[in-house]
Amino acid sequence: MKKKSSLNRPYLRIFFDCCQVYQRVYRNPSGEAYAGCCPRCLRMIRFKIAPHGTSSRGFIVS
């Protein structure tokens, strides 16, 4: 049986300005958004996936 690799999971690279840290934020199981939180202060974020979307993979959250 083959394990599912995290390399194949879509993610965004987020810079949390609040704590000056980067974090990978993965797409949720339903495929409708990317959701995660700051690893230090636990600030929650959610990026909805639009039909035409964007090709950007990195974002700054302030």
Sine and cosine of phi, psi and omega as CSV:
sin_phi,cos_phi,sin_psi,cos_psi,sin_omega,cos_omega
0.00,0.00,0.73,-0.68,-0.05,-1.00
-1.00,-0.03,0.74,-0.67,0.05,-1.00
-0.97,0.22,0.56,-0.83,0.06,-1.00
-0.98,0.20,0.86,-0.52,-0.06,-1.00
-0.99,0.12,0.63,-0.78,0.06,-1.00
-0.95,0.32,-0.25,0.97,0.03,-1.00
-0.92,0.39,-0.41,0.91,-0.01,-1.00
-1.00,-0.01,-0.14,0.99,-0.02,-1.00
-0.99,0.15,0.79,-0.61,0.03,-1.00
-0.92,0.39,0.66,-0.75,0.03,-1.00
-0.53,-0.85,0.28,-0.96,0.13,-0.99
-0.92,-0.39,0.52,-0.85,0.08,-1.00
-0.99,-0.16,0.91,-0.42,-0.10,-1.00
-0.92,-0.39,0.75,-0.66,0.13,-0.99
-0.98,-0.20,0.89,-0.46,0.03,-1.00
-1.00,0.02,0.97,-0.26,-0.03,-1.00
-0.90,0.44,-0.47,0.88,-0.03,-1.00
-0.85,0.53,-0.63,0.78,-0.06,-1.00
-0.84,-0.55,0.09,1.00,0.05,-1.00
0.85,0.52,0.72,0.69,0.00,-1.00
-0.71,-0.70,0.45,-0.89,0.11,-0.99
-0.99,-0.15,0.49,-0.87,0.04,-1.00
-0.48,-0.88,0.64,-0.77,0.17,-0.99
-0.99,0.16,0.70,-0.71,0.04,-1.00
-0.86,-0.51,0.88,-0.47,-0.09,-1.00
-1.00,-0.04,0.42,-0.91,0.05,-1.00
-0.92,0.39,0.64,-0.77,0.00,-1.00
-0.95,0.31,0.31,-0.95,-0.06,-1.00
-0.85,0.53,-0.50,0.86,0.00,-1.00
-0.97,0.22,-0.25,0.97,0.04,-1.00
0.98,0.21,0.26,0.97,-0.05,-1.00
-0.99,-0.16,-0.21,0.98,-0.04,-1.00
-0.29,-0.96,0.27,-0.96,0.19,-0.98
-0.97,-0.26,0.77,-0.64,-0.04,-1.00
-0.68,-0.73,0.61,-0.79,0.01,-1.00
-0.13,-0.99,-0.22,-0.98,0.00,-1.00
-0.50,-0.87,0.33,-0.94,0.05,-1.00
-0.90,0.43,0.73,-0.68,-0.03,-1.00
-0.94,0.35,-0.25,0.97,-0.01,-1.00
-0.98,-0.20,-0.81,0.58,-0.08,-1.00
-0.99,-0.17,-0.09,1.00,0.05,-1.00
0.92,0.39,0.41,0.91,0.09,-1.00
-0.89,0.45,0.80,-0.61,-0.05,-1.00
-1.00,0.05,0.61,-0.79,0.09,-1.00
-0.70,-0.72,0.38,-0.92,0.04,-1.00
-0.49,-0.87,0.82,-0.58,0.06,-1.00
-0.93,-0.37,0.91,-0.40,0.06,-1.00
-0.95,0.31,0.55,-0.83,0.02,-1.00
-1.00,-0.08,0.89,-0.45,-0.01,-1.00
-1.00,0.08,0.40,-0.92,-0.01,-1.00
-0.82,0.57,-0.64,0.76,-0.02,-1.00
-0.99,-0.17,-0.27,0.96,0.13,-0.99
0.75,0.66,-0.43,-0.90,0.00,-1.00
-0.58,-0.82,0.39,-0.92,0.03,-1.00
-1.00,-0.01,-0.07,1.00,0.01,-1.00
-0.93,0.37,0.63,-0.78,0.02,-1.00
-0.91,-0.42,-0.17,0.99,-0.02,-1.00
-0.82,-0.57,0.62,-0.78,-0.04,-1.00
-0.60,-0.80,0.42,-0.91,0.09,-1.00
-0.94,-0.34,0.78,-0.63,0.05,-1.00
-0.95,-0.32,0.85,-0.52,-0.01,-1.00
-0.86,-0.52,0.00,0.00,0.00,0.00
